Amino acid sequence: MGSNLAAVLRNELAWFEKPENSTGSLTSRIINDTAMVKTIIADRMSVIVQCISSILIATIVSIKVCWRMGLVAWAVMPCHFIGGLIQAKSAKGFSGDNAAAHSELVALASEAAANIKTIASFCHEEHILKKAKLSLEIPMKRSRRQSVKYGIIQGVSICLWNIAHAVALTYTTVLVQKHQATFRDGIRSYQIFSLTVPSITELWTLIPTVISAITVLTPAFETLDRQTEIEPDTPEDSNFDTIKGNMEFQSVHFNYPSRPEVTILNNFSLQIEAGSKIALVGPSGAGKSSVLALLLRFYDPREGRVLIDGKDIRDYNLRNLRKQIGLVQQEPLLFSCSIKDNICYGNDKSSEAEIIEVSREANIHEFISNLPHGYNTMVGEKGCQLSGGQKQRIAIARTLLKRPAIMLLDEATSALDAESERAVVGALESIKDNDGLLARTTQVTVAHRLSTVINSDTIVVMDKGKVVEIGTHSTLVAASEGVYSRFYRLQSFNEN
Ligand SMILES: Nc1ncnc2c1ncn2[C@@H]1O[C@H](COP(=O)(O)OP(=O)(O)OP(=O)(O)O)[C@@H](O)[C@H]1O
């Protein structure tokens, strides 16, 4: 189970975006695979060993009592073997189908649970149930057909086993008639042979289970063996220096692996100086969040390079690099634990004083202090017991505690009211990195609300994966025909 989960978590982000690796499918696969491994190793294997030893002992004893009969027991073994083989073949497809149907149902249930508010507001419960029923229909039909086939095959194999019995019994009578064995030894030997048959039968019925389990486990082995495309631990970088925060995009062309035909960043170049505050603005879908994703190396560009402090991002040990980059997203997901544990996430050694300090900076300390259980308040699954703005502020506090050299804010204050946003943005402007080496952390902010980014050192306006304008707020507003100045006029008009 542990290595299975480790193998899953090692993969690059694009792997998680494949439909077959959805949350539900992964959950179902991890649970099924673990149960199946337990069944094979703990339960079935012990029975298989027991059967083999009892067959061996019985064969030796029966040969000792009447060697001719002992040899007959082995001579009719092909009947058992063929019977077992037919069963194994028919059971193979059977389990695979059940596992696939199960995985689809779990994926549907987990998606429904995660989106229960949307489902309830659209009264879409019936639709989900219909989809669940539909997902089971084809495997059910197939299962019914397989059951009939399996029954017939069982009958044939039992028939073969009975033939083996008949041969052995007939041969016993022949031996007795020919005085090659006494009646007592013949019956004793046949009796030993008969007592062994259940073990042989059990052995051959267990083998199909093990074979079908291997079929079910194939995806698990594939996951365990898979090489991640973005390796987080190489190169090993024991003398890793703290980064300053200079960033550069050199003619970057990028598309998401799940949608290779759509170019997201098209010859994108940008230089960001350490300690500066950069804002990315532009229409929805322009590629702003994708720029942040590349800085965290969630994906690699198709062409071009992303440099941090003059070094290609691919040459860094990714874990060390990511430790120095903080990300706050628009919809931060909190973990189902206390507020304190959520703020400390990834910084377990932080003191109480540090936690309170970052909570003050994120303008959330007062709210937390007024809760009956304060910092020990549980937030519920994904932080469902908090408002969007409260979640965002806790996520900001969590990132501030990291004291990162680079701070990436993706619509991080969009759910805050104007006053709260001003306080948080003010706090973010003055934060220092972990070593206090820089006057301030390098910040890249993505925002639609221009009031958030007015004070940025540089504002980069993006459209269709390209930089279309770049400058400070005042220079961009001065260009009256520019995209930014049009945005600004529109937003000012709306606010008025
Ligand atoms: N994981 C993904 N897989 C495939 N396509 C994606 C993925 N994420 C984003 N896209 C696509 O990439 C394009 C750029 O998305 P991105 O999120 O970078 O834009 P954005 O400028 O940040 O937009 P917004 O302001 O709406 O957040 C969009 O067309 C989007 O549909």
The ligand as a Gaussian input file, in Angstrom:
#p B3LYP/6-31G(d) Opt

LIG

0 1
 N       -4.389000      21.286000     -17.184000
 C       -4.736000      21.766000     -18.372000
 N       -4.857000      20.931000     -19.425000
 C       -5.205000      21.395000     -20.651000
 N       -5.441000      22.694000     -20.898000
 C       -5.351000      23.586000     -19.901000
 C       -5.004000      23.153000     -18.570000
 N       -4.993000      24.246000     -17.768000
 C       -5.311000      25.294000     -18.541000
 N       -5.533000      24.905000     -19.821000
 C       -5.849000      25.759000     -20.957000
 O       -4.761000      26.645000     -21.137000
 C       -5.197000      27.940000     -21.485000
 C       -4.537000      28.971000     -20.576000
 O       -4.980000      28.715000     -19.254000
 P       -4.469000      29.567000     -18.035000
 O       -5.120000      29.021000     -16.813000
 O       -3.000000      29.666000     -18.058000
 O       -5.082000      31.002000     -18.394000
 P       -5.257000      32.268000     -17.487000
 O       -4.777000      33.423000     -18.297000
 O       -4.627000      32.074000     -16.162000
 O       -6.829000      32.294000     -17.365000
 P       -7.755000      32.807000     -16.139000
 O       -7.510000      34.262000     -16.022000
 O       -9.136000      32.495000     -16.622000
 O       -7.350000      32.030000     -14.949000
 C       -6.707000      27.931000     -21.392000
 O       -7.223000      27.892000     -22.704000
 C       -7.044000      26.637000     -20.670000
 O       -8.218000      26.059000     -21.189000

